């Protein structure tokens, strides 16, 4: 009788472990929000466009340090689903950047995903951020590169957006050309802009999906198209 109970207990124990492993796998996949089919669709979409896809790119996030959603400093920051190509005659890249969120009561630290889109600009420019107002804008400006908040004196723009930069003259030139476009375009409300080096970036929380790529790159191109050559010459 004891042997029978031990055998039953053995199968119950390993059955429970197996069930927990399966539950954990399904839970993580559901939490991360992308199925195998969605992953395959993303890769197929990239291949159909003639773009390049790399599953993981160690160090791919290093050059974006100091700009949201990346940390102020970092080395060998890994990004995933790294896509490069051309869109409307400009080179671009887009990818996922993920970090560990706060732990739960069980100690499980969930991944937090950000999707980043970057479009190459004609020349390198001073770091300038244009985004929706936030409570800690001035603190963020000091923490990320010692910049400061710039107001244009245009109520329709200043009420809707914050300009943060470490080069105020350039930021005024840049934002001044966008002062009418951004408040009138609904896409700008959910797409923060960051000029950093030779790239213009935007980002949002969540996973990278095929149906997001064209709209986000179109918006970035529309922004660059509205900047005259003078804006790049003053950089």
trRosetta pair geometry for C-beta under 8 A, 3 or more apart (Angstrom, degrees):
i j d omega theta_ij theta_ji phi_ij phi_ji
1 4 5.7 -54 -153 32 33 112
1 5 6.6 31 151 -17 66 105
2 5 5.7 -55 -150 36 34 110
2 6 6.3 35 152 -21 66 105
3 6 5.6 -53 -148 35 33 113
3 7 6.5 34 153 -19 65 103
4 7 5.8 -55 -152 35 32 111
4 8 6.4 30 152 -17 65 106
5 8 5.6 -54 -146 38 33 111
5 9 6.1 34 154 -20 66 107
6 9 5.6 -54 -146 38 30 112
6 10 6.3 38 153 -26 63 103
7 10 5.6 -50 -151 29 31 115
7 11 6.7 23 155 -12 64 104
8 11 6.1 -59 -153 39 32 105
8 12 6.2 31 151 -19 67 109
9 12 5.6 -55 -144 38 33 112
9 13 6.1 35 157 -23 67 105
10 13 5.9 -57 -151 33 26 111
10 14 6.5 8 161 -2 63 109
11 14 6.2 -61 -141 47 30 99
11 15 5.7 35 157 -25 66 112
12 15 5.6 -57 -142 38 25 114
12 16 6.3 28 156 -22 62 105
13 16 5.9 -58 -155 32 27 109
13 17 6.6 23 151 -15 64 105
14 17 5.4 -47 -143 37 40 113
14 18 6.2 42 155 -20 67 104
15 18 5.7 -54 -147 38 30 111
15 19 6.2 31 153 -19 64 106
16 19 5.7 -54 -147 37 30 111
16 20 6.3 32 154 -21 65 105
17 20 5.7 -55 -150 34 31 111
17 21 6.5 32 153 -20 65 104
18 21 5.7 -52 -149 33 33 112
18 22 6.5 30 154 -15 66 105
19 22 5.8 -55 -149 38 33 109
19 23 6.2 33 153 -19 66 107
20 23 5.6 -54 -145 38 31 112
20 24 6.1 34 155 -23 65 105
21 24 5.7 -53 -148 34 29 112
21 25 6.5 29 154 -20 63 105
22 25 5.8 -54 -150 34 31 111
22 26 6.4 25 156 -12 66 107
23 26 5.9 -60 -148 41 30 106
23 27 5.9 32 155 -23 67 111
24 27 5.6 -56 -142 38 28 113
24 28 6.2 27 159 -18 65 106
25 28 6.1 -56 -149 36 26 107
25 29 6.4 22 156 -15 63 109
26 29 5.8 -58 -147 39 30 109
26 30 6.1 28 156 -17 66 109
27 30 5.9 -58 -147 39 27 108
27 31 6.1 27 155 -20 65 110
28 31 5.6 -56 -143 38 30 111
28 32 6.0 24 159 -15 66 109
29 32 5.9 -57 -142 41 28 106
29 34 7.6 -102 -166 70 74 51
29 35 6.8 64 171 -103 116 57
30 33 7.3 35 171 -72 34 44
31 110 6.1 -114 169 -141 138 116
31 111 7.6 122 124 41 109 90
32 111 6.3 26 -103 58 90 130
32 113 7.4 93 -153 -38 71 134
32 207 7.2 83 162 -74 71 129
33 113 7.7 -120 44 25 123 148
33 206 7.1 -66 93 -156 161 83
33 207 5.1 -162 93 -11 115 134
34 38 4.8 -127 -158 86 77 131
34 39 5.8 91 154 -57 115 85
34 207 5.2 -178 -51 -165 116 163
35 38 4.8 100 51 6 73 100
35 39 7.1 -130 98 -4 42 87
36 39 5.5 -53 -150 35 34 115
36 40 6.4 34 153 -18 66 104
37 40 5.7 -54 -149 36 32 111
37 41 6.4 34 151 -22 64 105
38 41 5.5 -51 -147 34 34 114
38 42 6.6 39 152 -23 64 100
38 209 7.1 -49 -172 -120 114 92
39 42 5.8 -52 -155 29 32 112
39 43 6.7 26 152 -13 65 105
40 43 5.9 -56 -149 39 34 108
40 44 6.1 33 154 -19 68 109
41 44 5.7 -55 -143 40 30 112
41 45 6.2 38 155 -26 64 105
41 210 6.0 -99 135 -14 96 137
42 45 5.8 -53 -150 31 28 114
42 46 6.7 26 154 -17 62 105
42 53 8.0 134 131 -129 88 140
42 81 6.7 -28 146 -146 147 123
42 208 6.9 85 -135 110 140 95
42 209 6.9 -108 -88 -137 106 38
42 210 5.5 -158 -107 -53 59 92
43 46 5.8 -56 -153 35 32 111
43 47 6.4 29 153 -17 66 108
43 53 5.7 150 -130 136 74 172
44 47 5.7 -56 -146 38 32 110
44 48 6.3 35 156 -22 66 106
45 48 5.9 -56 -150 34 28 112
45 49 6.7 19 154 -12 62 108
45 210 4.0 163 -50 -123 172 128
45 213 7.5 152 138 18 134 144
46 49 6.0 -65 -155 39 31 107
46 51 4.7 -89 -166 72 80 109
46 52 7.5 -58 168 82 118 11
46 53 4.4 94 113 -58 157 119
46 83 5.4 -127 -116 -126 128 118
46 85 7.7 -171 -156 -34 83 137
47 50 7.6 43 -178 -71 34 26
47 51 7.6 -96 -72 53 22 69
47 53 7.1 -57 -55 -1 75 128
49 85 6.3 37 123 -167 116 171
50 85 6.8 121 97 -136 69 126
51 83 5.6 32 141 -173 135 95
51 84 6.4 173 -172 84 94 39
51 85 3.2 -66 -116 -57 96 138
52 83 6.9 154 81 -154 55 49
52 84 4.8 -11 57 59 106 90
52 85 6.3 168 14 -64 71 80
53 81 7.4 -33 -157 -159 94 56
53 82 7.3 138 -159 79 45 55
53 83 5.6 -11 -101 -101 70 77
54 57 5.3 73 107 -62 132 99
54 82 4.3 -19 63 65 99 107
54 83 7.9 -167 25 -70 69 35
54 84 8.0 23 1 1 106 101
55 80 6.4 -20 163 -155 55 86
55 81 6.9 -5 -143 -75 40 44
55 82 7.8 -1 67 22 10 84
56 78 6.2 -9 -171 -170 101 109
56 79 7.6 163 -154 88 55 40
56 80 5.0 -24 -101 -108 69 78
56 82 7.4 84 -153 -4 9 110
57 60 3.4 59 110 -44 116 135
57 78 7.0 153 79 -154 46 60
57 79 5.3 -15 61 64 98 85
57 80 7.4 178 18 -89 73 29
57 82 4.2 38 -15 -33 131 157
57 95 7.0 -68 31 -128 125 154
58 76 5.6 -7 174 -166 96 87
58 78 4.9 -30 -107 -98 59 86
59 62 5.1 -18 -166 -16 69 122
59 75 7.7 -20 -111 176 85 53
59 76 4.9 -42 -75 -122 80 50
59 77 6.6 84 -120 45 26 53
59 78 7.4 11 -11 -83 36 50
60 77 7.1 -99 62 92 54 77
60 78 7.0 46 30 -153 94 32
60 79 4.1 -93 83 33 121 112
60 82 5.7 -109 -137 -99 165 140
60 95 6.4 -41 134 100 141 176
61 64 5.4 -65 -167 42 65 112
61 65 7.3 93 140 -53 80 76
61 70 5.7 175 173 -111 111 128
61 74 7.1 -13 107 94 103 136
61 77 3.5 -77 72 106 110 119
61 78 7.0 -6 9 62 113 14
61 79 4.8 130 -47 -45 99 109
61 97 5.6 99 -99 -113 139 121
62 65 6.1 -27 -170 -18 43 112
62 74 6.4 -140 -117 95 64 86
62 75 6.4 31 -115 -129 116 36
62 76 6.9 22 -68 -47 117 20
62 77 5.4 160 -65 25 58 98
63 196 7.8 138 142 134 85 117
63 197 6.6 -28 170 -8 113 158
64 67 5.2 -88 -178 57 75 110
64 70 4.6 129 112 -6 97 154
64 77 8.0 -101 53 77 94 146
64 116 7.3 -6 -126 -166 170 159
64 118 7.8 -115 -85 -81 123 137
64 196 6.5 80 -128 112 64 158
64 201 7.0 47 -126 -36 120 170
65 70 5.2 -111 -100 132 44 128
65 71 6.1 -19 -137 81 90 67
65 72 6.4 46 173 144 91 22
65 73 5.5 66 173 -120 139 25
65 74 4.9 -173 -97 31 128 89
65 77 7.2 154 -65 -11 101 147
66 70 7.2 -6 26 89 34 108
66 72 5.5 50 -92 -150 59 53
66 73 7.4 42 -56 -67 82 52
66 127 6.9 -51 125 -133 119 162
66 144 5.3 129 -166 -167 63 88
66 145 5.0 71 -165 -52 119 110
66 196 7.6 152 86 -135 99 126
67 70 5.9 39 69 41 63 106
67 127 6.8 -140 -76 -151 107 118
67 129 7.1 170 -138 -79 89 112
67 144 7.1 111 -82 -176 33 135
67 194 4.8 110 -166 -180 126 148
67 196 4.9 -60 -52 -77 155 149
67 201 6.9 99 138 56 143 137
68 129 7.3 70 22 -126 105 142
68 131 7.9 14 51 -62 141 161
68 140 8.0 -5 -53 -170 120 131
68 144 7.6 -60 -40 -91 77 163
68 192 7.0 -7 82 106 126 152
68 194 6.9 -171 52 -69 76 144
68 203 7.1 -147 122 50 82 136
69 97 6.5 166 77 86 108 131
69 114 4.4 -154 48 -103 152 171
69 116 7.5 -136 28 -75 98 109
69 203 5.7 -131 -9 119 105 156
70 74 6.8 -116 177 21 104 137
70 77 6.8 57 -143 168 114 170
70 97 6.8 -70 -81 178 84 161
71 74 5.0 102 63 -42 116 118
71 77 7.8 -173 30 -95 102 139
72 143 6.5 -109 -78 153 133 84
72 144 5.7 -145 -106 -109 91 64
72 145 7.6 -170 -145 -39 94 65
74 77 4.6 51 129 -56 132 117
77 97 7.5 12 155 -139 114 110
79 82 5.8 95 105 -76 104 103
79 95 4.4 58 153 138 125 139
79 96 6.4 159 -171 76 80 47
79 97 5.1 -42 -113 -86 95 75
79 116 7.6 -66 -140 39 139 126
80 95 6.5 148 71 -175 32 96
80 96 4.9 -27 68 64 86 104
80 98 7.2 -6 19 3 117 111
81 95 5.7 155 84 -144 69 62
81 96 4.9 53 41 4 113 105
81 208 5.2 -175 111 54 146 141
82 93 6.6 -10 -170 -171 82 112
82 94 8.0 168 -148 86 41 39
82 95 4.4 0 -101 -99 61 123
83 93 6.4 156 84 -156 53 60
83 94 5.1 -11 59 58 106 81
83 95 6.6 179 18 -71 70 68
83 208 7.9 177 0 167 124 149
83 213 7.5 -45 94 -121 157 135
84 91 7.2 4 -172 -173 92 94
84 92 7.1 179 -145 91 53 50
84 93 4.6 -20 -95 -99 79 88
85 91 7.4 -170 108 -143 25 63
85 92 6.5 -16 66 57 64 85
86 89 6.7 2 178 -125 112 12
86 90 6.6 153 -153 74 73 27
86 91 5.6 -45 -96 -92 71 54
86 92 7.2 126 -121 14 24 84
87 90 6.1 -34 68 63 67 79
87 92 5.2 -10 18 6 113 135
87 119 7.6 -83 62 -114 114 104
87 214 7.9 -174 -144 -120 131 58
87 217 4.5 -20 127 163 164 143
87 218 8.0 -104 159 -63 125 53
87 221 6.8 -122 118 -54 100 131
88 217 7.4 167 9 144 109 105
88 218 7.6 110 -29 -109 139 58
88 221 4.7 48 64 -129 151 156
90 119 5.6 37 128 -168 134 99
90 120 5.7 -166 -179 56 94 87
90 221 6.4 176 26 -104 136 97
90 224 7.2 83 -80 72 165 162
91 119 7.8 144 88 -156 47 53
91 120 4.5 30 66 3 90 134
92 117 6.9 -9 -175 -174 119 82
92 118 6.3 158 -160 87 69 56
92 119 4.9 -24 -103 -102 98 63
92 120 6.8 -129 -76 -4 47 79
92 217 5.8 -9 -119 -123 174 117
92 220 7.6 119 -114 83 127 148
93 117 7.9 175 93 -153 45 43
93 118 5.1 -3 59 58 82 106
94 115 7.0 18 180 178 103 89
94 116 6.4 -178 -148 93 61 54
94 117 4.5 -10 -103 -106 105 67
94 118 6.9 176 -79 19 53 68
94 208 6.5 144 140 -135 108 132
94 213 6.3 -166 42 -123 163 93
94 216 7.4 99 -106 92 141 137
94 217 7.6 -91 -47 -64 130 103
95 115 7.6 -176 96 -149 29 59
95 116 5.8 -13 61 58 72 96
95 208 7.0 -78 -169 -58 18 154
96 113 5.7 -31 -162 -158 112 102
96 114 7.0 142 -159 75 60 46
96 115 5.7 -35 -100 -98 68 65
96 116 7.6 152 -107 15 18 81
96 207 6.6 -13 -105 -141 133 57
96 208 5.0 -120 -60 -13 96 113
97 113 7.6 134 75 -159 43 52
97 114 4.8 -21 65 65 92 100
97 115 7.9 171 21 -88 73 18
97 116 5.8 37 -5 -13 114 123
97 203 8.0 -29 33 -138 118 136
98 111 4.9 -4 -176 -171 127 108
98 112 6.3 157 -155 76 70 47
98 113 5.0 -25 -98 -99 96 62
98 114 7.2 177 -82 20 44 69
99 111 7.4 139 74 -155 29 61
99 112 5.2 -20 64 58 79 102
99 114 8.0 22 3 -2 95 107
100 109 4.4 27 -176 144 110 125
100 110 7.5 138 -156 76 60 30
100 111 6.6 -51 -101 -101 50 49
100 112 7.3 90 179 11 5 90
101 109 6.0 176 66 -173 58 74
101 110 4.8 -11 42 68 120 80
101 111 7.1 83 -5 154 94 4
101 112 4.6 107 -59 -40 99 109
102 109 7.0 -128 132 -128 14 85
103 107 5.3 -19 -169 -144 127 36
103 108 6.6 134 -152 62 73 30
103 109 4.7 -49 -87 -76 71 83
104 107 7.0 -52 65 17 67 16
104 108 5.0 -7 34 55 112 85
104 109 7.7 -169 0 -78 73 37
104 110 7.4 57 -30 -21 109 100
112 205 7.4 -52 -178 -145 91 102
113 205 6.9 105 85 -172 65 61
113 206 5.8 12 92 -176 109 11
113 207 5.3 11 128 -74 159 58
114 203 5.3 19 173 177 109 123
114 204 7.1 171 -154 88 70 27
114 205 5.9 -48 -102 -107 68 48
114 206 7.7 50 -115 32 31 38
115 203 6.3 167 85 -152 49 71
115 204 5.7 -9 56 59 96 76
115 205 7.8 77 15 163 80 5
115 206 6.2 -33 -7 81 112 68
115 207 6.6 63 -58 152 116 17
115 208 4.4 145 -121 -78 117 75
115 212 6.8 38 131 113 159 154
116 201 6.0 -11 -171 -166 97 119
116 202 7.7 165 -152 87 54 37
116 203 4.5 -20 -101 -98 67 106
117 201 6.4 155 83 -152 51 65
117 202 5.3 -8 58 59 102 82
117 203 7.0 -179 18 -79 69 52
117 213 7.6 156 -105 -136 122 59
117 216 4.5 170 -30 139 166 128
117 217 6.2 -136 -170 -71 134 67
117 220 6.3 -145 124 -34 118 142
118 199 4.5 -3 -172 -175 105 133
118 200 7.2 152 -154 76 56 39
118 201 4.5 -21 -98 -94 77 92
119 199 6.5 140 69 -157 37 74
119 200 5.0 -21 62 60 95 92
119 201 7.6 174 18 -80 66 42
119 217 6.7 131 -78 -141 116 75
119 220 4.2 155 -9 141 142 136
119 221 6.6 -158 -140 -65 158 63
119 224 6.6 -120 118 -31 136 139
120 198 5.9 3 -151 139 77 97
120 199 5.9 -47 -100 -99 43 71
121 124 7.6 122 78 -93 112 22
121 125 6.2 -36 103 -5 156 115
121 195 7.0 29 -39 -140 159 95
121 198 5.5 -152 51 -174 84 55
121 199 6.2 -175 -3 -98 93 14
121 200 5.5 97 -59 -25 110 95
121 224 6.4 -158 -116 -119 79 121
121 232 7.3 -175 159 -109 103 110
122 224 7.9 143 -18 -168 90 116
122 229 7.9 -59 88 -126 170 70
122 232 4.7 -14 77 -129 124 156
123 198 6.9 -101 156 -118 20 89
123 232 4.7 121 24 -173 115 101
123 233 7.9 100 19 -76 157 31
123 235 5.2 161 102 62 118 141
124 197 5.4 -52 -133 -172 96 49
124 198 4.7 -57 -84 -67 68 78
124 235 6.4 173 95 144 52 131
125 128 6.9 -54 132 12 114 111
125 170 6.7 169 -170 170 93 139
125 174 7.4 94 -177 -83 142 139
125 195 4.8 -39 88 164 127 126
125 197 7.6 47 44 107 58 10
125 198 7.7 118 7 -100 72 38
125 232 7.3 -87 -75 -123 109 61
125 235 4.2 -84 -108 -132 71 130
126 165 6.3 66 123 -168 115 106
126 166 6.3 -136 180 69 113 79
126 167 3.5 -13 157 18 172 141
126 170 4.8 123 32 65 126 153
126 171 7.3 -82 89 -50 121 81
126 195 7.3 52 82 108 48 116
126 235 6.7 -164 -6 -151 74 78
127 145 6.1 -11 78 126 152 174
127 147 7.0 -111 97 -69 108 137
127 165 6.6 168 98 -140 62 64
127 166 5.9 37 61 21 99 104
127 167 7.7 122 47 9 56 100
127 194 7.5 -11 -161 -175 81 86
127 195 6.5 174 -142 93 32 72
127 196 5.2 29 -116 -108 87 70
127 197 7.9 18 -77 -26 82 54
128 163 6.7 -14 -172 -167 98 91
128 164 7.2 158 -157 82 49 49
128 165 4.2 -1 -110 -99 79 109
128 167 7.1 -74 -65 54 102 92
128 170 6.8 -132 -55 110 136 103
128 171 4.8 171 -124 -103 126 91
128 174 5.8 103 107 66 167 158
128 175 7.6 -139 171 -44 134 97
128 194 7.5 169 87 -154 46 45
128 195 4.5 12 51 48 89 112
129 147 7.9 124 17 98 105 164
129 162 7.7 3 109 104 95 86
129 163 7.1 156 82 -155 56 42
129 164 4.3 -6 56 57 107 98
129 165 7.0 -169 23 -66 64 63
129 192 6.9 -1 -170 174 96 108
129 193 7.0 157 -157 89 48 59
129 194 5.0 -8 -106 -106 79 77
129 195 7.7 -146 -68 27 37 67
130 161 5.6 4 -174 -178 86 128
130 162 7.4 171 -147 81 43 45
130 163 5.5 -8 -99 -101 76 73
130 175 6.2 160 -96 -103 125 101
130 178 7.0 4 -147 93 171 149
130 182 7.0 -97 153 -111 135 164
130 192 7.1 172 89 -163 52 64
130 193 4.4 0 58 60 97 108
130 194 7.9 -161 27 -71 63 39
131 134 7.4 -4 113 -16 117 109
131 161 6.7 143 76 -151 19 79
131 162 5.8 -24 68 57 71 90
131 164 7.6 -18 25 10 102 109
131 192 3.6 7 -108 -129 105 106
131 193 6.9 -165 -66 32 68 58
132 160 7.2 -61 -122 170 71 60
132 161 6.6 -67 -96 -108 35 54
132 162 7.1 25 125 11 16 94
132 189 6.6 56 -76 -157 123 57
132 192 6.9 -92 7 -83 77 92
133 137 6.4 -60 -153 -48 64 140
133 159 7.9 -64 -22 178 137 34
133 160 7.6 -157 -13 169 99 16
133 161 7.2 174 -42 -153 75 9
133 162 4.9 115 -96 -39 60 111
134 137 5.1 136 63 -59 79 82
134 140 7.1 38 80 -4 129 145
134 162 7.1 -89 17 14 73 151
136 139 4.4 -51 -174 48 91 116
136 140 5.4 100 121 -29 90 95
137 140 5.7 -59 -146 37 27 111
137 141 6.3 31 155 -25 64 105
137 149 5.5 63 135 -83 116 131
137 162 5.0 -106 -135 -167 145 162
137 164 6.6 -150 -174 -70 92 121
138 141 5.6 -47 -148 29 33 116
138 142 6.8 29 154 -15 62 102
138 148 7.4 12 -139 -147 76 67
138 149 5.5 -67 -90 -11 74 124
139 142 6.0 -57 -154 36 34 107
139 143 6.2 29 153 -18 68 110
140 143 5.7 -60 -143 39 31 109
140 144 6.0 0 169 7 70 112
140 164 7.0 -46 101 -122 102 164
141 144 6.8 -69 -136 51 20 88
141 146 8.0 8 146 160 69 15
141 147 4.5 -100 -169 89 86 84
141 148 5.1 100 149 -110 140 24
141 149 5.5 -125 -45 -43 158 72
141 164 4.6 -143 -101 -146 101 115
142 146 6.3 15 -149 -120 50 42
142 147 7.4 -127 -72 56 28 50
142 148 7.5 40 -68 -87 70 67
144 147 6.6 -23 90 20 80 108
144 164 7.8 57 73 142 117 137
145 166 5.5 -94 136 -48 114 135
146 166 6.2 63 87 -111 78 117
147 164 5.2 93 116 168 134 84
147 165 5.3 -171 -155 105 125 15
147 166 4.2 -94 -94 -61 85 73
148 164 7.1 -160 101 -145 17 69
148 165 7.3 -36 56 63 57 56
148 166 7.6 99 10 -100 70 48
148 168 7.4 -19 67 -71 105 108
149 162 5.9 -52 -137 -167 107 102
149 163 6.9 113 -161 74 58 57
149 164 5.7 -35 -94 -94 58 74
150 163 4.4 -51 64 93 95 112
150 164 7.3 170 11 -92 82 23
150 165 5.9 -12 -7 29 129 109
150 168 5.4 159 -98 -131 130 86
150 171 5.0 124 37 110 161 137
150 172 6.4 -120 167 -65 140 79
150 175 7.3 168 99 17 120 152
151 158 5.0 41 -151 -123 95 127
151 163 7.5 167 -80 38 28 104
152 157 5.6 -4 48 87 134 135
152 158 6.0 -153 41 -62 81 97
152 163 7.1 79 -40 4 94 141
152 172 6.5 144 -112 -134 82 78
152 175 5.7 -137 -69 114 128 122
152 176 6.2 161 -139 -85 128 72
152 179 6.0 -147 127 -101 168 129
153 158 7.1 75 -39 -41 9 139
154 157 4.2 37 93 26 111 113
154 158 6.0 148 70 -17 57 93
154 179 5.0 44 74 -166 166 134
155 158 5.9 -60 -125 44 27 103
155 159 5.8 26 175 -21 66 111
156 159 6.7 -54 -143 32 17 108
156 160 7.0 -6 160 1 52 117
156 179 7.6 98 81 169 98 88
156 183 5.1 80 150 -177 98 177
157 160 6.3 -80 -154 46 28 98
157 161 5.8 -43 179 40 71 110
157 175 7.2 125 168 165 143 106
157 179 4.4 -59 -68 -148 150 84
157 182 7.0 74 -128 69 93 112
157 183 5.7 -113 -91 -40 59 124
158 161 7.2 -80 -115 61 20 68
160 182 7.4 173 105 122 127 101
160 183 5.1 131 40 -109 157 92
160 189 7.7 -75 -172 -100 110 83
161 175 7.8 -175 111 -148 135 119
161 182 6.2 21 -48 124 151 141
161 183 7.4 -115 -13 -70 112 82
161 188 7.7 -41 -80 153 123 121
163 171 5.3 134 162 173 125 120
163 175 4.9 -47 -93 -70 145 154
165 168 6.2 149 86 -81 118 43
165 170 7.0 -157 179 76 147 92
165 171 3.7 -150 0 -66 164 139
167 170 4.3 17 121 29 118 116
167 171 6.1 146 88 -23 67 90
168 171 5.5 -59 -140 38 32 113
168 172 6.3 33 162 -22 68 104
169 172 6.0 -57 -152 33 28 109
169 173 6.7 26 153 -15 63 106
169 234 7.5 -120 131 166 102 123
170 173 5.6 -57 -153 37 36 111
170 174 6.0 33 153 -18 70 110
170 234 6.0 173 -111 122 81 103
170 235 6.2 77 -136 -110 132 54
171 174 5.6 -55 -142 40 31 111
171 175 5.8 18 165 -7 69 112
172 175 6.3 -55 -130 47 25 100
172 176 5.7 35 163 -31 60 113
173 176 5.9 -57 -145 30 20 115
173 177 7.1 16 159 -16 57 104
173 230 7.5 -124 -173 124 124 96
173 231 5.6 168 139 -119 107 76
173 234 5.4 -3 91 78 175 153
174 177 6.5 -68 -167 31 27 103
174 178 6.9 -2 151 3 64 113
174 195 6.9 -89 -155 -10 159 157
174 227 6.9 -10 -138 -122 70 125
174 231 5.7 101 -97 -155 64 119
175 178 5.6 -72 -149 50 40 101
175 179 6.2 69 149 -64 72 85
176 179 5.6 -20 -149 -20 34 120
177 181 7.9 4 136 7 62 121
177 226 6.3 159 146 135 102 87
177 227 5.4 103 106 -114 150 63
177 228 6.5 -149 -123 7 145 86
177 231 5.9 -69 -1 -68 153 136
178 181 5.1 -72 -153 51 61 110
178 182 5.0 47 157 -23 99 111
178 223 6.8 12 -112 -148 128 87
178 226 6.4 102 -96 106 74 128
178 227 7.4 -21 -54 -75 95 88
179 182 7.1 -45 -126 32 15 101
179 183 7.4 4 172 -2 49 110
180 183 7.0 -71 -156 41 26 99
180 184 6.5 3 162 -2 63 123
181 184 6.3 -88 -158 46 24 101
181 185 5.9 6 164 -14 69 121
181 188 7.9 128 125 -52 76 146
181 222 7.9 -178 -179 144 134 100
181 223 7.6 154 118 -114 142 61
181 226 5.3 23 -55 -175 164 169
182 185 6.0 -66 -136 38 28 104
182 188 4.3 150 -158 -146 78 167
183 188 7.4 -74 -65 74 20 145
185 188 4.8 87 84 -12 97 107
185 219 7.9 144 152 -137 137 98
185 222 7.7 157 -132 122 160 141
186 189 5.9 -38 -168 10 53 115
187 190 6.9 -82 -169 49 42 87
187 191 5.6 0 154 8 80 133
187 215 7.5 -158 -125 171 129 100
187 219 4.8 -145 144 -111 146 130
188 191 5.9 -82 -127 55 31 96
188 193 7.8 -31 -141 -27 88 113
188 219 7.7 174 -71 -165 61 123
190 204 6.8 25 160 -102 93 124
191 202 4.5 2 -174 -162 92 142
191 204 7.3 -53 -102 -57 62 105
191 216 7.1 172 -121 -131 129 81
191 219 5.7 1 132 133 175 156
192 202 6.1 155 73 -139 52 76
192 203 6.8 -27 59 46 100 76
193 200 6.5 -19 -163 -171 96 98
193 201 7.5 142 -158 77 47 46
193 202 5.8 -31 -95 -83 53 92
193 223 6.5 170 -116 -144 143 165
194 200 7.2 152 78 -159 48 50
194 201 4.7 -22 63 62 101 94
194 202 7.2 161 16 -80 82 42
194 203 8.0 3 9 0 124 103
195 199 7.7 169 -150 92 46 46
195 200 5.5 -21 -98 -102 67 75
196 199 5.8 -21 69 68 79 90
196 200 7.9 139 23 -100 68 28
196 201 6.4 -16 25 9 115 115
200 220 5.5 157 102 -158 115 104
200 223 6.5 -165 163 92 155 130
200 224 6.2 -161 13 -66 154 104
201 220 8.0 -13 -120 -113 17 133
202 216 6.2 -154 77 -164 123 102
202 219 7.0 -17 10 96 163 123
202 220 6.2 -145 1 -75 116 103
208 212 6.8 -129 -156 59 54 132
208 213 7.8 51 -173 -69 94 92
209 212 5.1 91 65 -2 80 108
209 213 8.0 -139 95 -26 46 82
210 213 6.1 -46 -161 3 40 115
211 214 7.7 -50 -164 30 38 99
211 215 7.8 23 153 1 63 114
212 215 6.3 -76 -160 48 41 104
212 216 5.7 28 158 -17 80 118
213 216 6.3 -68 -148 40 23 104
213 217 6.1 12 164 -9 65 114
214 217 6.1 -64 -141 44 26 104
214 218 6.0 31 160 -25 65 110
215 218 5.6 -56 -144 34 28 115
215 219 6.5 29 157 -20 63 104
216 219 5.8 -52 -152 32 32 111
216 220 6.7 29 152 -15 64 104
217 220 5.6 -52 -147 37 37 111
217 221 6.3 37 153 -18 67 105
218 221 5.8 -56 -148 38 30 111
218 222 6.3 34 152 -23 65 106
219 222 5.6 -53 -148 34 31 114
219 223 6.6 34 153 -21 64 101
220 223 5.7 -51 -153 31 34 113
220 224 6.6 28 153 -13 66 105
221 224 5.8 -56 -147 40 34 107
221 225 6.0 38 154 -25 67 108
222 225 5.7 -52 -143 34 29 115
222 226 6.7 25 158 -18 61 108
223 226 6.2 -67 -158 34 28 107
223 227 7.3 24 150 -22 63 105
224 227 5.9 -58 -158 26 39 111
227 231 4.3 -79 -179 50 104 153
227 232 7.1 103 131 -38 117 86
228 231 5.7 118 63 -5 63 94
229 232 5.8 -59 -160 40 48 106
229 233 6.1 46 146 -22 77 107
230 233 5.6 -56 -144 37 34 111
230 234 6.4 28 160 -18 68 106
231 234 6.3 -60 -150 35 27 105
231 235 7.3 45 147 -43 58 95
232 235 5.6 -33 -160 -2 42 120
